[in-house]
Amino acid sequence: EPEVTQTPSHQVTQMGQEVILRCVPISNHLYFYWYRQILGQKVEFLVSFYNNEISEKSEIFDDQFSVERPDGSNFTLKIRSTKLEDSAMYFCASTRRGNGELFFGEGSRLTVL
Amino acid sequence: GENVEQHPSTLSVQEGDSAVIKCTYSDSASNYFPWYKQELGKRPQLIIDIRSNVGEKKDQRIAVTLNKTAKHFSLHITETQPEDSAVYFCAASDLGNEKLTFGTGTRLTIIP
């Protein structure tokens, strides 16, 4: 069964450093998302991406965040200057159509020291 | 924007008993309500979903009910088993709005 894959599974970084989290969505999916989950809390929407552009973003997704689909398979989340409060599990998700079942990746745990 | 409330935050039931988790939502435009199960350290996985044109959906031991008038929906798990132990999240979204708004989660523990 096809899966969303994410790398790295865990990244530790110093505050102020740039981080890139990578995702490979399911190949025939058209909508891509990043969600985050602070430890022990709910899953929060960050951004959705369709047709090579951001379709919606939350208030969490400020100027420090950016997303890119550099080629036909990868979907990346960049945090330019990490803060302590960016420490969380970041989930990539994809779906074939909007408002359909979301398929989540295994997540990338980001620890900012 | 949408706001989803979920209760209870923790729930313990004896193996074989039923478990019910309830969610309310605020945006009357929401029309898609999935439930996700998340085991410790793992990704959320869809277990069942319901759209606003139906009031109930069942899949083996799992059922979801939706009351659009009252803006609430519930997850029902019957004949619970130890492997049902996990955190369960409800969510809501509306047509044309691709993002899911999640509830705060319910930690379900099945006592053998």
Interface residues (C-beta under 8 A of the other chain):
Chain A: Y31 Y33 Y35 Q41 K42 V43 E44 F45 S48 Y50 S55 E56 S58 F91 T95 G98 N99 E101 L102 F103 F104 G105 E106 G107
Chain B: N31 Y32 P34 Y36 K42 R43 P44 Q45 L46 D49 F89 A91 S93 D94 L95 G96 N97 E98 K99 L100 T101 F102 G103 T104 G105
